[in-house]
């Protein structure tokens, strides 16, 4: 599929992954991009010259119709979400994102879009398969019988089913990626919506700059996750969107690490050693989660290429620049 001649809508373009996706589409030669977000463009993580930037509330049906008018391809990355500290305390807000996908699917059908990409999440996976730090990597079928993350996970799983039935009933070509903890530069690192890699970078940087000897860790530090660098994510989005695979595919690293190990990595980058204070009452999510990449590897030839250590070094450097006076957002 050649995106050079496509007319593309990126919903959620003011967010972390959405901003990187717009940049990647521009690099690939796409010249017709409509970028939409609920936030004013001045608050977007990234925005670009030559792109039609629009502020719309995509929970509204009329806004989705306006955003989709004349487009051929829709990438839906719009959602009210954040790290565990946000989704555990904003379940209603997260579930209301179902309005975005529902209205965008209707708009895609009505405008005759050729393809619809939906960004789902590993939070759709059944909680009883994630109770051990040495978790068995989650394969796509592990989403059923359904027992996803309360709130956010249920919204994502329902939206996946909506994509499935729009394909069945209306012939809309939908593609679905289940993201596993995407991180990298130009992301949220403070304010309550940040995820673990960015939060730990921020805490270590603040401790070092402030001459502190300790940092707070949510949970006991032994909970495990896999984290995917944004560049690997963009390659995966492209492969999944251009594939003939209609069913959800995992898109994540299979490098399982503990939160304590993640702190070790950041401490090594910062050349500091801090005493860890474990907050067992803080939101911490499931005990362990990892991605089984068998399907995407065998069917699309995708595998993550950037190790956690390398990705975190780039992420740390960017967050350090922001915390020491750099500009948080860019306009190109």
C-alpha positions as CSV (number, residue, x, y, z in Angstrom):
1,X,0.0,0.0,0.0
2,X,1.5,3.4,-1.0
3,X,0.6,6.1,1.4
4,X,2.0,8.8,-0.9
5,X,-1.4,9.0,-2.7
6,X,-3.5,8.4,0.4
7,X,-5.6,11.0,2.2
8,X,-4.9,10.2,5.9
9,X,-6.6,11.0,9.2
10,X,-4.6,10.6,12.3
11,X,-7.0,10.7,15.3
12,X,-5.1,11.5,18.5
13,X,-2.3,13.2,16.6
14,X,-1.6,15.5,19.6
15,X,-0.6,12.5,21.7
16,X,2.7,10.7,22.0
17,X,2.2,7.9,19.5
18,X,0.0,10.0,17.2
19,X,2.6,12.7,16.9
20,X,5.3,10.2,16.0
21,X,3.0,8.6,13.5
22,X,2.4,11.9,11.7
23,X,6.1,12.4,11.6
24,X,6.7,8.9,10.1
25,X,4.0,9.4,7.5
26,X,5.6,12.7,6.4
27,X,9.0,11.0,6.1
28,X,7.4,8.3,4.0
29,X,6.2,10.9,1.5
30,X,2.5,11.3,2.4
31,X,1.4,14.8,1.5
32,X,-2.2,14.7,2.6
33,X,-2.5,14.3,6.4
34,X,-5.3,15.6,8.7
35,X,-4.2,15.6,12.3
36,X,-6.9,15.8,14.9
37,X,-6.9,16.0,18.7
38,X,-9.1,17.3,21.5
39,X,-6.3,19.5,22.8
40,X,-5.4,22.9,21.3
41,X,-2.5,22.4,18.8
42,X,-0.3,24.5,21.1
43,X,-0.5,21.7,23.6
44,X,0.3,18.8,21.2
45,X,3.5,16.9,21.8
46,X,4.4,17.4,18.2
47,X,2.9,19.3,15.3
48,X,4.1,19.9,11.7
49,X,4.0,22.4,8.9
50,X,2.1,21.1,5.8
51,X,-0.4,19.1,7.9
52,X,-4.0,20.0,8.4
53,X,-4.2,20.4,12.2
54,X,-7.7,20.4,13.7
55,X,-9.0,20.6,17.3
56,X,-12.1,18.4,17.5
57,X,-13.8,16.4,20.3
58,X,-14.1,13.0,18.6
59,X,-16.5,11.7,21.2
60,X,-19.0,13.7,19.2
61,X,-20.5,12.0,16.1
62,X,-20.5,15.2,14.1
63,X,-16.8,15.9,14.9
64,X,-15.9,12.4,13.6
65,X,-17.8,13.0,10.4
66,X,-16.0,16.3,9.9
67,X,-12.6,14.8,10.6
68,X,-13.2,11.9,8.2
69,X,-14.5,13.8,5.3
70,X,-12.6,13.0,2.1
71,X,-10.1,10.6,3.7
72,X,-9.1,7.2,2.5
73,X,-7.2,5.9,5.6
74,X,-8.0,6.4,9.3
75,X,-5.6,5.7,12.1
76,X,-7.4,5.8,15.4
77,X,-5.0,6.5,18.3
78,X,-7.4,8.8,20.2
79,X,-8.3,7.8,23.7
80,X,-8.5,9.3,27.2
81,X,-5.8,7.3,28.9
82,X,-2.4,7.3,30.7
83,X,-0.3,5.1,32.8
84,X,-1.5,3.0,35.7
85,X,-1.8,6.0,38.0
86,X,-4.4,7.4,35.6
87,X,-6.4,4.4,34.3
88,X,-6.9,2.9,37.8
89,X,-8.5,6.2,39.0
90,X,-10.3,7.3,35.9
91,X,-12.2,4.2,34.8
92,X,-15.3,6.1,33.5
93,X,-13.3,8.6,31.5
94,X,-11.3,5.7,29.9
95,X,-14.5,3.8,29.0
96,X,-16.1,6.9,27.4
97,X,-13.4,6.6,24.7
98,X,-15.6,3.9,23.2
99,X,-17.6,6.8,21.7
100,X,-14.5,7.8,19.7
101,X,-14.1,4.5,18.0
102,X,-17.8,3.9,17.5
103,X,-18.3,7.3,15.8
104,X,-15.1,7.0,13.8
105,X,-16.1,3.6,12.5
106,X,-19.5,5.0,11.4
107,X,-17.7,8.0,9.8
108,X,-15.2,5.6,8.0
109,X,-18.1,3.6,6.7
110,X,-20.0,6.6,5.5
111,X,-17.0,8.3,3.8
112,X,-15.9,5.1,2.1
113,X,-12.5,4.8,3.8
114,X,-10.3,2.0,2.4
115,X,-8.7,1.1,5.7
116,X,-9.2,1.7,9.4
117,X,-6.4,1.1,11.9
118,X,-7.3,0.8,15.6
119,X,-4.8,1.0,18.5
120,X,-5.8,-1.4,21.1
121,X,-3.9,-2.4,24.2
122,X,-2.4,-5.3,26.2
123,X,-4.9,-4.3,28.9
124,X,-7.5,-6.4,27.1
125,X,-5.8,-9.6,28.4
126,X,-7.4,-11.7,31.1
127,X,-6.2,-10.7,34.5
128,X,-6.0,-14.3,35.8
129,X,-3.2,-14.9,33.2
130,X,-1.1,-12.1,34.7
131,X,-0.8,-13.0,38.3
132,X,2.9,-14.1,38.3
133,X,6.0,-12.0,37.8
134,X,7.4,-14.9,35.6
135,X,4.4,-14.5,33.4
136,X,3.9,-16.7,30.3
137,X,3.9,-14.4,27.3
138,X,0.4,-13.5,26.3
139,X,-0.8,-14.7,23.0
140,X,-3.7,-13.1,21.1
141,X,-6.2,-15.8,22.1
142,X,-5.5,-15.1,25.8
143,X,-8.0,-12.2,25.6
144,X,-10.8,-14.7,26.0
145,X,-12.6,-15.7,28.1
146,X,-12.7,-12.0,28.8
147,X,-11.5,-10.5,32.0
148,X,-9.6,-7.4,31.0
149,X,-8.3,-4.4,32.9
150,X,-11.3,-2.8,34.5
151,X,-12.4,0.3,32.7
152,X,-9.7,0.9,30.1
153,X,-9.3,-2.7,29.1
154,X,-13.0,-3.3,28.7
155,X,-13.3,-0.3,26.4
156,X,-10.4,-1.5,24.2
157,X,-11.8,-5.1,24.0
158,X,-15.3,-3.8,23.1
159,X,-13.8,-1.5,20.4
160,X,-11.9,-4.4,18.9
161,X,-15.2,-6.3,18.6
162,X,-16.8,-3.2,16.9
163,X,-14.0,-3.2,14.3
164,X,-14.6,-6.9,13.8
165,X,-18.3,-6.4,13.1
166,X,-17.9,-3.4,10.9
167,X,-15.6,-5.5,8.7
168,X,-18.2,-8.3,8.7
169,X,-21.3,-6.2,8.2
170,X,-20.0,-3.3,6.0
171,X,-16.8,-4.5,4.4
172,X,-14.7,-1.9,6.2
173,X,-11.1,-3.2,6.2
174,X,-10.0,-2.9,9.8
175,X,-6.6,-3.7,11.3
176,X,-5.9,-3.9,15.1
177,X,-2.6,-3.7,17.1
178,X,-2.5,-4.5,20.8
179,X,0.2,-2.1,22.1
180,X,2.4,-3.3,24.9
181,X,3.8,-0.2,26.8
182,X,5.2,2.1,24.2
183,X,7.8,4.6,25.4
184,X,10.3,7.1,24.0
185,X,11.0,10.8,23.5
186,X,8.2,13.3,23.0
187,X,6.0,11.6,25.5
188,X,4.3,12.5,28.8
189,X,6.7,12.3,31.7
190,X,4.8,14.2,34.4
191,X,1.3,15.4,35.4
192,X,-0.2,12.0,36.3
193,X,-0.6,10.3,32.9
194,X,3.0,9.2,32.4
195,X,4.0,5.5,32.2
196,X,6.7,3.8,34.1
197,X,9.7,4.4,31.8
198,X,9.2,8.1,31.7
199,X,8.2,8.4,35.4
200,X,11.3,6.6,36.5
201,X,13.5,8.8,34.3
202,X,11.8,11.9,35.8
203,X,12.3,10.7,39.3
204,X,16.0,9.8,38.9
205,X,16.7,13.1,37.1
206,X,14.9,15.1,39.9
207,X,16.8,13.2,42.6
208,X,20.2,13.7,41.0
209,X,19.6,17.4,40.3
210,X,18.1,18.0,43.8
211,X,20.9,16.1,45.6
212,X,18.4,13.6,47.0
213,X,19.4,10.1,48.0
214,X,16.1,8.2,47.4
215,X,13.2,7.8,45.1
216,X,9.7,6.3,45.5
217,X,8.8,3.2,43.5
218,X,5.2,2.1,43.0
219,X,4.7,-1.5,44.2
220,X,7.4,-3.8,45.4
221,X,9.6,-3.4,42.3
222,X,9.3,-7.0,41.4
223,X,6.3,-6.6,39.1
224,X,7.3,-7.3,35.4
225,X,6.5,-5.8,32.1
226,X,7.8,-5.5,28.5
227,X,8.3,-2.1,27.0
228,X,8.5,-1.2,23.3
229,X,10.4,1.7,21.9
230,X,8.4,4.1,19.6
231,X,10.5,3.4,16.5
232,X,9.7,-0.3,16.7
233,X,6.1,0.6,17.2
234,X,5.9,2.7,14.0
235,X,7.4,-0.1,11.9
236,X,4.8,-2.5,13.4
237,X,1.9,-0.1,12.7
238,X,2.9,0.1,9.1
239,X,3.2,-3.6,8.7
240,X,-0.1,-4.3,10.4
241,X,-2.0,-1.6,8.5
242,X,-0.6,-2.9,5.2
243,X,-1.3,-6.5,6.0
244,X,-4.2,-8.8,5.1
245,X,-4.6,-9.8,8.7
246,X,-7.9,-8.6,10.2
247,X,-7.6,-10.1,13.6
248,X,-5.8,-8.3,16.5
249,X,-2.0,-8.7,16.7
250,X,0.4,-8.2,19.6
251,X,2.7,-5.3,19.0
252,X,5.3,-5.2,21.8
253,X,8.7,-6.2,23.0
254,X,9.2,-9.6,24.5
255,X,12.0,-8.5,26.7
256,X,10.5,-9.0,30.1
257,X,12.0,-6.9,32.9
258,X,11.1,-6.0,36.4
259,X,10.4,-2.5,37.6
260,X,13.5,-2.8,39.8
261,X,15.6,-3.7,36.7
262,X,14.1,-0.7,34.9
263,X,15.3,1.5,37.7
264,X,18.7,-0.2,37.5
265,X,18.9,0.8,33.8
266,X,18.0,4.4,34.5
267,X,20.4,4.7,37.4
268,X,23.2,3.4,35.2
269,X,22.4,6.0,32.5
270,X,22.4,8.7,35.2
271,X,25.5,7.3,36.9
272,X,23.8,7.4,40.3
273,X,22.6,4.9,42.9
274,X,19.5,5.7,45.0
275,X,17.8,4.2,47.9
276,X,14.3,2.9,46.8
277,X,11.2,3.5,48.9
278,X,8.5,1.1,47.9
279,X,4.9,2.5,48.0
280,X,2.8,-0.7,48.2
281,X,-0.4,1.3,48.2
282,X,0.2,3.0,44.9
283,X,-1.5,1.8,41.6
284,X,0.6,-1.0,40.2
285,X,-1.6,-3.0,37.8
286,X,-1.2,-6.7,37.1
287,X,1.7,-8.7,38.6
288,X,3.3,-9.6,35.2
289,X,2.7,-9.0,31.5
290,X,4.7,-9.9,28.5
291,X,4.0,-10.1,24.7
292,X,4.0,-13.3,22.7
293,X,5.2,-12.2,19.3
294,X,4.8,-15.5,17.5
295,X,2.0,-14.3,15.2
296,X,3.5,-11.0,14.1
297,X,6.9,-12.6,13.7
298,X,5.8,-15.5,11.6
299,X,3.1,-13.7,9.6
300,X,4.7,-10.2,9.1
301,X,8.4,-10.7,9.9
302,X,8.3,-8.1,12.6
303,X,10.4,-8.2,15.7
304,X,11.5,-5.4,18.0
305,X,15.1,-4.2,17.2
306,X,15.8,-1.7,20.0
307,X,16.8,-3.1,23.4
308,X,15.4,-1.5,26.5
309,X,18.9,-0.1,27.5
310,X,19.3,1.8,24.2
311,X,15.7,3.1,24.1
312,X,15.9,4.3,27.7
313,X,19.1,6.1,27.0
314,X,17.4,8.1,24.3
315,X,14.3,8.7,26.4
316,X,16.3,9.8,29.4
317,X,18.3,12.3,27.3
318,X,15.1,13.8,26.0
319,X,13.4,14.1,29.4
320,X,16.6,15.5,30.9
321,X,16.6,18.3,28.2
322,X,12.9,19.1,29.0
323,X,13.6,19.2,32.8
324,X,16.6,21.5,32.4
325,X,15.0,24.1,30.1
326,X,14.5,22.5,26.7
327,X,11.3,23.0,24.7
328,X,8.8,20.3,25.4
329,X,7.0,20.4,22.0
330,X,8.1,21.1,18.4
331,X,6.6,22.7,15.4
332,X,8.3,21.6,12.1
